[in-house]
Amino acid sequence: MSARRPLRVGFLHVGRERSGLRRYGSILAAEAARRPQLEVVESDAGGRGSSWSALRLAARRLGDCDVVHLQWKLADWDPRWGGIPRMELVLQSLRRPVVVTMHDVFARDGLWQRWLSPPALGLHRLGHAASSLVVHSEEERRRLAGLVPAAKVEVVPHFVEVRGALPDRATARASLGVSDQRVITLLGYLTRRRGHGLVIDALRELPEDVIALFAGSVIEGREHVQRALQEHAVEAGVADRVRFLGYVPDERLDELLAATDVALCPFERMSASGALATWISAARPIVASDLLPFRELEAMQPGALHLFRPYEPGALASCVRTTLEQSSEAPDPAVAALASRLATPRIVDRYIGLYRAAARA
């Protein structure tokens, strides 16, 4: 690489159009493109079902880059085969150093999960091929211990977007029809581990003026998940206090953030969370389950997260009730401070160091 030209960084986008994975890569690429020391090249490989020829062509567009940044979530690379065939196709088409950000990094136990299953084999191959593997927390680094070369694992927290002023709160609440209610909101796909069912149960122990908004769609082919939650709300006697908003486009997201009194992240288990990063960017009070990745953020900025335990409706309801009493229309100062520490420009600075190291190697 000549010292006279910017470092050329390629971003390969793979996966569903509206997925958090694509959004993550696109936001990083946009911020990186603002840097004069970088030249950013983006290439779109299409969705999960894209053909091998489309994947090969997308990778070859980045063949003259100094380093390529990939996002790794097994579901987008074909979990049946551990992602290996599609990954090998990309690696052979690129033949460039790669920085890989790992998403959905969960614990693996036992011989099958850690060494013999297709996902494990794919992970081992990825660990061998990548210049560096990025995870979002020390807990995720611990989960990868013994599975990939430890020297390649780097912790770079999930970025927090720099968000402008939110819309007028009263106007946003009127638009959503919640002017006379206190709003708790859960963002993201309707999945079991995200905690929607726990929120429904907790509502029974919260005042009648508290309403829960579920902003997120079901994963394709899993429409039964929403039906089950709706039935659960009826059985719990809180169906009139739960609203399923479906997918919320960006142009309406700020309105939802402004209308919310308390943000919810009652996850049963977690890796990094784009939904959490969105709430941090909006500086709204956040209630979260007492998981290690949340503890790391709370330790980084004490008071930014309100953690509840045990993982039971009563504990969640108690934490929400206390947080509602403390919340106000103004941005939460501790959450705003955490947003500043994790702002996208700062996170991209960390990535630039990894890009340069990979290109030198």
C-alpha positions in Angstrom: 0.0 0.0 0.0 1.4 3.4 -1.0 1.7 6.0 1.8 0.4 8.6 -0.7 -3.1 7.2 -1.0 -5.8 6.5 1.6 -6.3 3.0 3.0 -8.8 1.3 0.8 -11.4 -0.5 3.0 -14.1 -2.8 1.5 -17.4 -3.6 3.2 -19.2 -6.7 2.0 -22.9 -6.6 2.9 -24.8 -9.9 3.3 -28.2 -10.8 4.7 -31.7 -9.6 4.9 -32.4 -6.1 3.7 -33.8 -4.8 7.0 -31.6 -6.9 9.3 -29.6 -5.4 12.1 -26.5 -7.0 10.6 -26.8 -4.9 7.4 -27.6 -1.8 9.3 -24.5 -2.3 11.4 -22.2 -2.6 8.4 -23.9 0.2 6.5 -23.5 2.7 9.5 -19.9 1.8 9.9 -19.2 2.2 6.2 -20.9 5.6 6.1 -18.8 6.9 9.1 -15.6 5.4 7.7 -16.3 7.1 4.3 -16.1 10.5 6.1 -12.5 9.9 7.0 -9.9 11.4 4.6 -7.4 8.7 5.4 -9.8 6.0 4.1 -11.3 5.1 0.8 -14.5 3.0 1.3 -15.8 0.6 -1.2 -19.1 -1.2 -0.5 -20.4 -4.3 -2.2 -23.8 -5.9 -1.8 -24.0 -9.7 -2.0 -27.8 -9.8 -1.6 -29.9 -11.7 0.9 -29.5 -15.0 2.6 -30.6 -16.9 -0.5 -28.4 -15.1 -2.9 -26.7 -17.3 -5.5 -23.1 -18.3 -5.3 -22.3 -16.3 -8.5 -23.8 -13.2 -6.9 -21.7 -13.8 -3.8 -18.5 -14.3 -5.8 -19.2 -11.2 -7.9 -19.7 -9.1 -4.8 -16.5 -10.3 -3.3 -14.5 -9.7 -6.4 -15.6 -6.1 -6.5 -13.5 -5.7 -3.4 -10.5 -7.4 -4.8 -8.3 -4.3 -5.0 -9.0 -3.2 -1.4 -6.3 -3.3 1.3 -8.6 -4.9 3.8 -12.2 -6.1 3.8 -14.7 -5.9 6.7 -17.2 -8.7 7.0 -20.1 -9.1 9.4 -20.6 -12.7 10.6 -23.9 -14.0 11.8 -24.3 -17.7 11.0 -27.9 -17.4 9.9 -26.9 -15.2 7.0 -24.0 -17.5 5.9 -26.0 -20.8 5.9 -26.2 -22.5 9.3 -26.7 -26.0 7.8 -23.1 -26.1 6.7 -21.6 -23.8 9.4 -21.3 -21.1 6.7 -18.2 -22.8 5.4 -19.0 -23.1 1.7 -20.1 -19.5 1.3 -17.3 -18.2 3.4 -14.7 -20.2 1.4 -16.1 -18.8 -1.8 -15.8 -15.2 -0.4 -12.3 -15.8 0.9 -11.0 -17.3 -2.3 -12.6 -14.6 -4.4 -11.2 -11.8 -2.2 -7.7 -13.0 -1.3 -7.4 -10.0 0.9 -7.0 -9.5 4.7 -10.3 -9.6 6.5 -11.6 -8.1 9.7 -14.7 -9.9 10.9 -17.2 -8.6 13.4 -18.9 -11.4 15.2 -22.6 -11.2 16.0 -24.8 -13.4 18.1 -21.8 -14.8 20.1 -23.3 -17.3 22.6 -21.7 -19.8 24.9 -20.9 -23.2 23.5 -20.7 -26.2 25.8 -19.8 -29.9 25.1 -17.8 -31.6 22.5 -20.4 -31.3 19.8 -21.2 -27.6 20.1 -17.6 -26.6 20.6 -15.8 -28.8 18.0 -17.9 -31.1 15.9 -21.1 -29.3 14.9 -21.2 -27.4 11.5 -21.4 -24.0 13.3 -18.3 -24.9 15.4 -16.4 -26.0 12.3 -17.3 -22.8 10.6 -16.1 -20.8 13.6 -12.8 -22.6 13.7 -12.3 -21.9 10.0 -13.2 -18.3 10.4 -10.8 -17.9 13.3 -8.0 -19.3 11.1 -8.8 -17.1 8.1 -9.5 -13.7 9.7 -6.8 -11.1 10.5 -8.9 -10.1 13.6 -12.2 -11.2 15.1 -14.2 -8.4 16.7 -16.6 -9.0 19.6 -18.5 -6.4 21.5 -17.8 -7.3 25.2 -15.3 -9.2 27.4 -18.1 -11.7 28.0 -18.2 -12.5 24.3 -14.4 -12.8 24.3 -14.7 -15.4 27.1 -17.3 -17.3 25.1 -14.8 -17.7 22.2 -12.0 -18.8 24.5 -10.4 -22.0 23.1 -12.4 -21.9 19.9 -10.4 -19.3 17.9 -6.9 -17.9 18.3 -7.0 -15.7 21.4 -4.6 -13.2 19.9 -7.0 -12.4 17.1 -9.9 -11.5 19.3 -10.5 -7.8 19.8 -13.2 -6.2 22.0 -14.8 -3.2 20.3 -18.1 -2.2 21.9 -21.3 -1.9 19.7 -21.4 1.7 18.4 -24.1 4.2 19.4 -25.4 6.4 16.6 -25.1 10.1 17.1 -28.8 11.1 17.1 -30.1 14.6 16.8 -32.9 16.1 19.0 -35.9 13.9 19.2 -39.4 15.1 18.1 -41.6 17.0 20.4 -42.7 14.5 23.1 -46.3 15.6 23.4 -46.7 15.5 19.6 -45.1 12.1 19.4 -47.3 10.7 22.1 -50.5 12.1 20.5 -49.5 10.6 17.2 -49.2 7.2 18.8 -52.4 7.6 20.8 -50.7 7.3 24.2 -51.0 10.8 25.6 -52.6 9.7 28.8 -50.5 6.7 29.5 -47.0 5.9 30.6 -45.1 4.0 27.9 -42.6 1.2 28.2 -41.2 -0.1 24.9 -39.3 -3.1 23.7 -37.5 -2.9 20.3 -36.5 -5.7 18.0 -37.7 -9.0 16.5 -40.4 -10.9 18.3 -38.3 -13.8 19.7 -38.5 -15.8 22.9 -35.1 -14.7 24.3 -36.0 -11.0 23.9 -38.4 -11.2 26.8 -41.8 -10.1 25.4 -43.6 -12.7 27.4 -42.0 -11.6 30.6 -43.1 -8.0 29.9 -46.7 -9.2 29.5 -46.6 -11.0 32.8 -45.0 -7.9 34.5 -47.8 -5.7 33.2 -50.2 -7.4 35.6 -48.1 -6.0 38.5 -47.8 -2.4 37.1 -50.4 0.4 37.3 -53.2 0.5 34.8 -51.9 3.6 33.0 -48.7 1.7 31.9 -48.8 0.4 28.4 -46.3 -1.8 26.6 -45.3 -1.2 22.9 -43.6 -4.0 21.1 -41.9 -2.5 18.1 -40.5 -5.2 15.8 -41.7 -7.8 13.3 -41.6 -11.6 13.5 -38.8 -13.5 11.7 -40.1 -14.7 8.4 -41.9 -17.9 8.7 -42.5 -17.5 12.5 -45.8 -15.7 12.5 -47.0 -18.1 15.2 -44.7 -16.3 17.7 -46.8 -13.1 17.6 -50.0 -15.1 17.8 -48.8 -16.9 20.9 -47.8 -13.6 22.5 -51.2 -12.0 21.7 -53.0 -15.0 23.2 -50.7 -14.8 26.3 -51.7 -11.1 26.7 -55.4 -12.1 26.6 -54.9 -14.8 29.1 -53.0 -12.4 31.4 -55.8 -9.9 31.2 -53.6 -7.1 29.7 -54.4 -7.4 26.0 -55.7 -3.8 26.0 -52.3 -2.6 27.4 -50.1 -4.3 24.8 -49.6 -3.0 21.3 -47.8 -4.8 18.5 -46.4 -2.2 16.2 -44.6 -4.4 13.7 -41.6 -3.1 11.9 -41.0 0.5 12.6 -39.3 2.4 9.7 -36.5 4.9 10.5 -38.7 7.8 9.7 -41.1 6.8 12.6 -38.5 5.5 15.0 -37.6 8.9 16.5 -41.3 9.4 17.2 -41.4 6.1 19.1 -38.2 7.0 21.1 -39.6 10.4 22.1 -42.9 8.9 23.3 -41.3 6.3 25.5 -40.9 6.7 29.3 -38.8 3.6 29.9 -36.9 1.5 27.4 -36.9 -2.3 28.0 -34.2 -4.8 27.3 -35.4 -7.8 29.4 -33.4 -10.3 27.5 -33.2 -13.9 28.7 -29.8 -14.2 27.0 -27.9 -11.9 24.8 -24.9 -11.1 22.6 -24.6 -7.5 21.6 -27.8 -5.6 20.9 -28.6 -3.0 18.3 -31.9 -2.2 20.1 -29.9 -1.3 23.2 -27.6 0.9 21.2 -30.7 2.7 19.8 -32.0 3.4 23.3 -28.6 4.6 24.4 -28.5 7.0 21.5 -31.9 8.4 22.5 -30.8 8.8 26.2 -34.0 7.3 27.5 -34.0 5.4 30.9 -33.2 1.8 30.3 -34.4 -1.3 32.3 -32.4 -4.5 31.5 -31.9 -8.0 32.8 -28.9 -8.7 34.9 -26.6 -10.2 32.3 -22.9 -9.9 32.0 -22.8 -7.7 28.8 -25.2 -5.3 30.5 -23.0 -5.3 33.6 -20.0 -4.3 31.5 -21.9 -1.3 30.2 -23.1 -0.3 33.6 -19.6 -0.5 35.0 -18.4 1.7 32.1 -21.0 4.4 33.0 -22.6 3.8 36.5 -26.3 4.6 36.6 -26.8 4.2 32.8 -28.7 0.9 33.1 -31.3 -0.2 35.7 -30.7 -4.0 36.1 -33.2 -6.4 37.5 -32.9 -9.8 39.0 -34.1 -12.6 39.3 -35.5 -13.1 35.8 -39.1 -13.0 37.0 -42.1 -10.8 36.3 -42.2 -9.3 39.8 -38.5 -8.2 39.7 -39.0 -6.7 36.3 -42.2 -4.9 37.4 -40.5 -3.5 40.5 -37.6 -2.2 38.5 -39.8 -0.6 35.9 -42.0 1.0 38.6 -39.0 2.6 40.3 -37.5 3.8 37.0 -40.9 5.3 35.9 -40.9 7.3 39.1 -37.5 8.6 38.4 -37.8 9.3 34.7 -38.5 12.7 33.1 -38.9 14.2 29.7 -35.3 15.3 29.7 -32.5 13.0 28.5 -31.2 10.7 31.1 -27.7 12.2 31.9 -26.0 8.8 32.6 -27.3 7.3 29.4 -26.3 10.4 27.5 -22.8 10.1 28.9 -22.6 6.4 27.9 -23.8 7.4 24.4 -20.9 9.9 24.1 -18.4 7.2 25.1 -19.7 4.8 22.5 -20.5 7.2 19.7 -20.0 5.8 16.2 -17.0 8.1 15.3 -15.1 6.8 18.4 -15.9 3.2 17.5 -14.8 3.7 13.9 -11.5 5.1 15.3 -11.0 1.7 17.0 -11.8 -0.1 13.7 -9.3 2.0 11.7 -6.5 0.7 14.0 -7.6 -2.9 13.1 -7.8 -2.1 9.4 -4.3 -0.7 9.4 -2.9 -3.7 11.4 -4.6 -6.1 9.0 -3.3 -4.3 5.9 0.3 -4.2 7.3 0.2 -7.9 8.1 
